[in-house]
């Protein structure tokens, strides 16, 4: 049976189950309710109890068919600890299926995994602050790793008559990669939270090159983590790149969503303000629903804001209702289409380590498909 026929059969089965539940008088789901899909332990299972075992601080989350991939730990203080790890979870049950230690990290230095994404063939890409982009390919129940893109370059701060390219930041800061997303042509866009830059990698991989830079994405040096550019996604029409700025350079109580035209060489003036979040909400990541609604994780207020296509806020999700673990510093999100729910990485970087988990929250819609997506029921 072809892959598309298998997917169609799976979608039909899911619909039949849903109809059957309604006929049996199942309790209707309520927007914003949810629960824990899986917890992410402080120590990965494969090395638990061993000196230097790494784990916790989940940030990136992505879905391929029946599996959820979670990247971490996304934190500092990893010197001397073991490798970073991608945790593989069964989407239907939350059972831990595998752990993939990242190969090639020099664990004598800081090393972390932040963002994670997938391509149209179902390959997974994990963003390492030390290695760059690591491609993970599944072969049955095993995985192989390869280098897809090198680490982000360390740009000097821009000064009159200075080197180019440079970083439009007030101080010379090192790079720190955060999130990434593909477009339909196969270009990969990566945010740099300390160098006010969005880098782009050509189709097939290689060295990241600056694609867009702006002082508006510089972050705030007074913030607990002085992050500027953070989460990144394309809108459903594939006309803009939407990017989070967690802390405004002039007011650390404010964060923003900006958008930039999806062209090969946008001008610095092309950046547009889409939404602003005051009150130390600290927006972190974002994802589009199939409806065009934009879901923004707010790490500071431990909520998820829901915006319409004009950028106006419709509602916020707190809690979530019915969950044994609350939202705690939520980071990256991905859609579980059959359940019309968001999967949310509970990063809890300043929160409770017992809250490290992936939560599933009902939002009554499917997600905007990944560019060139071949998997899932759309």
C-alpha positions as CSV (number, residue, x, y, z in Angstrom):
1,X,0.0,0.0,0.0
2,X,1.3,3.5,-0.9
3,X,2.3,6.0,1.8
4,X,-0.6,8.3,0.8
5,X,-3.1,5.4,1.0
6,X,-1.8,4.5,4.4
7,X,-2.1,8.2,5.5
8,X,-5.7,8.4,4.1
9,X,-6.7,5.2,6.0
10,X,-5.2,6.6,9.2
11,X,-7.1,9.8,8.8
12,X,-10.3,8.0,8.1
13,X,-9.8,5.8,11.2
14,X,-9.2,8.9,13.4
15,X,-12.4,10.5,12.0
16,X,-14.4,7.3,12.8
17,X,-13.0,7.2,16.3
18,X,-14.0,10.8,16.8
19,X,-17.5,10.3,15.5
20,X,-17.8,7.2,17.6
21,X,-16.8,9.1,20.8
22,X,-19.5,11.7,20.1
23,X,-22.1,9.1,19.5
24,X,-21.2,7.4,22.8
25,X,-21.7,10.7,24.6
26,X,-18.1,11.5,25.2
27,X,-17.5,14.8,27.0
28,X,-16.9,17.6,24.5
29,X,-13.4,19.0,24.6
30,X,-12.9,22.6,25.8
31,X,-10.5,25.0,24.1
32,X,-7.5,25.4,26.3
33,X,-7.9,22.2,28.2
34,X,-5.1,19.7,28.1
35,X,-2.7,17.4,29.9
36,X,0.8,16.0,30.0
37,X,1.9,14.0,27.0
38,X,5.3,13.2,28.5
39,X,7.7,14.4,31.1
40,X,11.3,15.1,30.3
41,X,13.7,13.9,33.0
42,X,16.5,15.8,34.5
43,X,18.8,13.0,33.4
44,X,18.3,11.1,30.1
45,X,17.3,7.5,30.7
46,X,20.2,6.0,28.8
47,X,22.7,7.6,31.3
48,X,20.6,8.2,34.4
49,X,22.7,7.9,37.6
50,X,26.0,8.2,35.7
51,X,28.3,11.2,36.4
52,X,27.6,14.1,34.1
53,X,24.4,12.7,32.7
54,X,22.6,15.5,30.8
55,X,18.9,16.2,30.3
56,X,15.9,18.4,31.2
57,X,15.3,22.0,29.8
58,X,13.3,20.9,26.7
59,X,12.9,23.6,24.1
60,X,12.4,22.3,20.5
61,X,9.5,20.1,19.7
62,X,8.5,18.7,16.3
63,X,6.1,16.1,15.0
64,X,6.8,13.5,12.2
65,X,3.9,11.0,11.7
66,X,3.4,9.2,15.0
67,X,6.5,10.5,16.7
68,X,7.3,13.6,18.7
69,X,11.0,14.8,18.8
70,X,12.1,17.0,21.7
71,X,15.4,18.8,21.8
72,X,17.4,19.7,24.9
73,X,18.8,20.7,27.2
74,X,18.5,24.3,26.2
75,X,20.5,26.0,29.0
76,X,23.9,27.1,30.2
77,X,26.0,25.3,32.7
78,X,26.6,22.2,30.6
79,X,30.4,22.2,30.8
80,X,31.6,18.8,31.8
81,X,28.1,17.2,31.3
82,X,27.4,14.5,28.7
83,X,26.0,15.2,25.2
84,X,22.8,16.9,24.4
85,X,19.9,14.7,23.5
86,X,16.8,14.4,21.3
87,X,14.0,12.5,23.0
88,X,11.6,10.6,20.9
89,X,8.1,10.2,22.2
90,X,5.0,8.2,20.9
91,X,2.5,10.9,20.0
92,X,-0.5,8.8,20.9
93,X,0.6,7.5,24.3
94,X,3.6,9.7,25.4
95,X,5.8,6.6,25.8
96,X,9.5,7.3,25.5
97,X,10.6,5.4,22.4
98,X,14.2,6.5,22.1
99,X,16.9,8.9,23.1
100,X,19.4,10.2,20.6
101,X,22.6,11.6,22.1
102,X,24.2,14.2,19.8
103,X,27.5,13.0,18.4
104,X,30.5,15.3,18.1
105,X,30.0,17.8,20.9
106,X,33.0,18.9,22.9
107,X,31.6,18.4,26.3
108,X,34.4,20.4,27.9
109,X,32.6,23.5,26.6
110,X,29.1,24.8,26.7
111,X,26.8,22.7,24.5
112,X,23.1,22.8,24.1
113,X,20.2,22.0,21.7
114,X,17.5,24.6,21.1
115,X,15.3,24.6,18.1
116,X,14.2,21.6,16.1
117,X,12.4,21.3,12.7
118,X,11.6,18.8,10.0
119,X,11.8,18.7,6.2
120,X,9.3,17.4,3.6
121,X,10.8,13.9,3.8
122,X,10.4,13.6,7.5
123,X,14.0,14.2,8.4
124,X,14.6,16.0,11.7
125,X,17.0,18.9,12.2
126,X,18.3,19.8,15.6
127,X,20.0,23.2,16.3
128,X,23.2,22.9,18.3
129,X,24.8,26.0,19.7
130,X,28.2,24.3,19.2
131,X,27.9,22.2,16.1
132,X,25.3,24.0,14.0
133,X,22.5,22.1,12.4
134,X,22.5,18.3,12.9
135,X,20.3,16.2,10.5
136,X,18.7,13.1,12.1
137,X,17.4,10.4,9.7
138,X,15.2,7.6,10.9
139,X,15.9,4.0,9.7
140,X,13.2,1.8,11.3
141,X,13.9,2.0,15.0
142,X,17.4,3.5,14.7
143,X,18.7,6.9,13.7
144,X,21.8,8.3,11.9
145,X,23.3,11.8,12.3
146,X,25.1,14.0,9.9
147,X,26.1,17.7,9.7
148,X,23.7,19.8,7.7
149,X,25.0,23.3,8.4
150,X,28.0,24.7,10.3
151,X,27.7,26.8,13.5
152,X,26.8,30.4,13.2
153,X,29.7,32.8,12.6
154,X,30.9,35.2,15.3
155,X,30.3,38.6,13.7
156,X,32.1,41.8,15.0
157,X,29.9,44.6,16.2
158,X,29.2,47.1,13.5
159,X,31.3,50.3,13.7
160,X,31.9,53.0,11.0
161,X,34.5,51.8,8.6
162,X,34.6,48.4,10.2
163,X,34.3,44.9,8.8
164,X,31.4,43.5,7.0
165,X,29.3,41.5,7.7
166,X,28.9,42.7,11.2
167,X,26.4,42.6,14.0
168,X,24.1,45.6,14.5
169,X,24.3,45.4,18.3
170,X,25.7,47.9,20.8
171,X,28.3,45.4,22.0
172,X,30.3,42.6,20.4
173,X,28.4,39.5,21.5
174,X,28.9,35.9,20.6
175,X,26.4,34.0,18.4
176,X,23.7,31.9,20.0
177,X,21.4,30.0,17.7
178,X,17.9,29.6,18.8
179,X,15.2,28.4,16.3
180,X,14.9,27.6,12.6
181,X,12.4,27.0,9.8
182,X,12.5,25.9,6.2
183,X,10.8,27.6,3.2
184,X,9.3,25.8,0.2
185,X,12.6,26.2,-1.8
186,X,14.6,24.4,0.9
187,X,16.3,27.5,2.4
188,X,16.7,27.2,6.2
189,X,16.3,30.3,8.3
190,X,18.0,30.5,11.7
191,X,17.6,33.1,14.5
192,X,20.7,34.4,16.4
193,X,19.5,35.7,19.7
194,X,22.6,37.8,20.5
195,X,23.7,39.1,17.1
196,X,20.4,40.7,15.9
197,X,20.6,38.5,12.8
198,X,18.6,35.9,10.9
199,X,20.9,33.6,9.0
200,X,20.0,31.5,5.9
201,X,21.4,28.2,4.8
202,X,21.1,27.3,1.1
203,X,19.2,24.2,0.0
204,X,21.2,21.1,0.8
205,X,23.1,22.7,3.7
206,X,26.4,24.4,4.2
207,X,27.5,27.6,5.9
208,X,24.9,30.0,7.2
209,X,24.9,33.5,5.7
210,X,23.3,36.7,7.1
211,X,19.8,37.1,5.5
212,X,18.3,39.9,7.5
213,X,19.7,42.1,10.3
214,X,18.2,44.9,12.4
215,X,18.9,46.7,15.7
216,X,15.3,46.0,16.5
217,X,16.3,42.3,17.0
218,X,19.2,43.1,19.3
219,X,17.6,42.1,22.7
220,X,18.2,43.9,26.0
221,X,21.4,43.6,28.0
222,X,19.5,44.2,31.3
223,X,17.3,41.1,30.8
224,X,17.9,37.8,32.6
225,X,18.8,36.3,29.3
226,X,19.4,39.2,26.8
227,X,17.7,37.5,23.9
228,X,16.5,39.4,20.9
229,X,15.5,37.2,17.8
230,X,14.0,34.0,19.0
231,X,11.1,31.9,17.5
232,X,10.7,31.9,13.7
233,X,8.0,30.7,11.2
234,X,6.6,31.4,7.8
235,X,3.0,32.5,7.5
236,X,0.5,30.1,5.7
237,X,0.7,32.2,2.5
238,X,4.5,31.9,2.6
239,X,4.9,35.7,2.0
240,X,6.5,36.6,5.3
241,X,9.0,35.4,7.8
242,X,7.6,36.0,11.3
243,X,10.1,36.3,14.1
244,X,9.9,36.8,17.9
245,X,12.0,39.4,19.7
246,X,11.9,38.4,23.3
247,X,13.2,41.6,24.9
248,X,13.0,45.0,23.4
249,X,16.4,46.8,23.3
250,X,15.0,49.9,25.0
251,X,12.4,48.3,27.4
252,X,13.0,44.9,28.8
253,X,9.4,44.7,29.9
254,X,8.2,44.5,26.3
255,X,8.6,41.8,23.6
256,X,7.4,41.8,20.0
257,X,6.5,39.8,16.9
258,X,7.9,41.2,13.7
259,X,7.5,40.1,10.1
260,X,9.9,40.4,7.2
261,X,9.0,39.8,3.5
262,X,10.1,36.4,2.2
263,X,12.4,37.6,-0.5
264,X,16.0,36.8,-1.2
265,X,17.4,40.2,0.0
266,X,15.0,42.1,2.3
267,X,16.1,45.7,3.1
268,X,16.6,46.7,6.8
269,X,13.5,49.0,6.5
270,X,11.3,46.1,5.4
271,X,10.7,44.8,8.9
272,X,7.2,45.4,10.2
273,X,5.8,45.3,13.7
274,X,3.0,42.7,14.0
275,X,2.3,42.5,17.8
276,X,3.6,43.7,21.1
277,X,3.5,42.0,24.5
278,X,4.1,44.2,27.6
279,X,4.4,43.3,31.2
280,X,7.4,41.0,31.1
281,X,5.4,38.5,29.0
282,X,8.7,37.5,27.2
283,X,7.4,36.0,24.0
284,X,9.5,33.0,23.0
285,X,8.2,31.0,20.1
286,X,5.3,30.9,17.6
287,X,3.4,28.6,15.3
288,X,0.5,29.1,12.8
289,X,-2.7,27.2,12.8
290,X,-4.3,26.2,9.6
291,X,-6.9,29.0,10.1
292,X,-4.2,31.6,10.0
293,X,-4.3,32.2,13.7
294,X,-0.9,32.7,15.3
295,X,0.0,31.0,18.6
296,X,2.7,32.7,20.6
297,X,4.3,31.2,23.7
298,X,4.9,33.7,26.5
299,X,7.8,32.4,28.7
300,X,7.5,35.2,31.2
301,X,3.8,34.9,31.9
302,X,3.6,31.2,31.3
303,X,0.8,31.6,28.8
304,X,0.0,31.1,25.1
305,X,-1.4,34.1,23.3
306,X,-3.7,33.6,20.3
307,X,-3.6,36.3,17.6
308,X,-5.8,36.8,14.6
309,X,-4.4,37.6,11.1
310,X,-4.2,41.3,11.9
311,X,-2.1,40.7,15.0
312,X,-5.0,41.4,17.5
313,X,-5.0,39.2,20.5
314,X,-8.1,36.9,20.6
315,X,-7.4,35.1,23.9
316,X,-4.7,33.6,26.1
317,X,-4.3,30.1,27.3
318,X,-3.3,29.6,30.9
319,X,-3.1,26.4,32.9
320,X,-3.9,24.4,30.8
321,X,-7.2,23.3,32.3
322,X,-7.1,19.7,33.6
323,X,-3.4,19.3,33.4
324,X,-1.4,18.0,36.3
325,X,1.5,20.2,35.2
326,X,0.9,23.9,34.4
327,X,2.5,25.9,31.6
328,X,5.9,26.9,33.0
329,X,8.1,28.9,30.7
330,X,6.6,27.5,27.5
331,X,8.9,27.4,24.5
332,X,8.5,25.8,21.1
333,X,5.2,24.4,19.9
334,X,4.0,22.0,17.2
335,X,0.6,20.7,16.2
336,X,-0.8,17.3,16.8
337,X,-3.4,17.4,13.9
338,X,-5.5,14.3,14.7
339,X,-6.3,15.7,18.2
340,X,-6.4,19.3,17.0
341,X,-4.0,20.2,19.8
342,X,-0.8,22.1,20.4
343,X,2.2,20.2,21.8
344,X,4.1,22.6,23.9
345,X,7.7,22.2,25.3
346,X,7.6,23.3,29.0
347,X,11.1,24.8,29.2
348,X,10.8,26.1,32.8
349,X,14.3,27.6,32.6
350,X,13.5,29.8,35.7
351,X,10.7,27.5,36.9
352,X,10.2,24.2,38.5
353,X,12.3,21.3,37.1
354,X,9.4,18.9,37.8
355,X,7.5,20.8,35.2
356,X,9.9,19.8,32.4
357,X,7.5,18.1,30.0
358,X,5.6,18.3,26.7
359,X,2.0,19.4,27.2
360,X,-0.9,18.7,24.8
361,X,-3.5,21.6,24.7
362,X,-6.7,21.4,22.7
363,X,-7.1,24.4,20.3
364,X,-9.8,23.0,18.0
365,X,-7.8,23.3,14.8
366,X,-5.0,21.7,12.8
367,X,-1.6,23.3,12.2
368,X,-0.3,25.0,9.1
369,X,1.6,22.3,7.3
370,X,5.4,22.5,7.2
371,X,6.7,23.6,3.9
372,X,6.6,20.7,1.4
373,X,5.1,18.5,4.1
374,X,4.6,14.9,2.9
375,X,3.5,13.5,6.3
376,X,0.4,13.8,8.4
377,X,-3.3,14.2,7.5
378,X,-3.9,17.6,5.9
